[in-house]
Amino acid sequence: MSQLDNTLKLLGITDTNIQVFGTRQEFHGRGSGRKKYLVIQAELT
């Protein structure tokens, strides 16, 4: 099991037909309203 597969477990997703192939962090907004998002790329197997 890869480290990326643990991402699904943290989110409470236990489906074994989903494989995560990438994660990245994105930031949106300006100044104090700036928010951080975790973007997960996955595919059905």
N, C-alpha and C positions, 0 to 999 in steps of 0.2 A: 504494500500500500504506500502510495506516495504522500508527500507532505500536503500536496494540493487536495487529495481526497479527504484529508482531515478538515478542510474548510467546510465541506458539506455537513459533516457531523456537528461542527460548531453551530451551524445554522439550523440544526434539527432535521436535516434531510437525510433519510436513510435508504433511499432508492439506489440499488446497486447498478441500475442501468444508466446512470449519469456519471460521466467522467469529466473531471475538471482538467482543462489544459492550460489555464492561465489565470492569474489574478494581477490586478494593478490598482493603485490608488489614484484617484482623481480629485481635484479641488475645483469648486465652483463658487462664484460670487466674488465680492470685493470687500476689503476691510474686515470689520468685525462680523459681517454676515457671511463670511467665507465658510463653506462647509466641505468636509472631507468625506468622500465616498469610496467604498470598496467595490470594484467592478470584477465580477467573476465570469469567465468564459468557460462554458461547458457544452458538452454534446451528449446526445443519447447514444448508447452503444447497443 
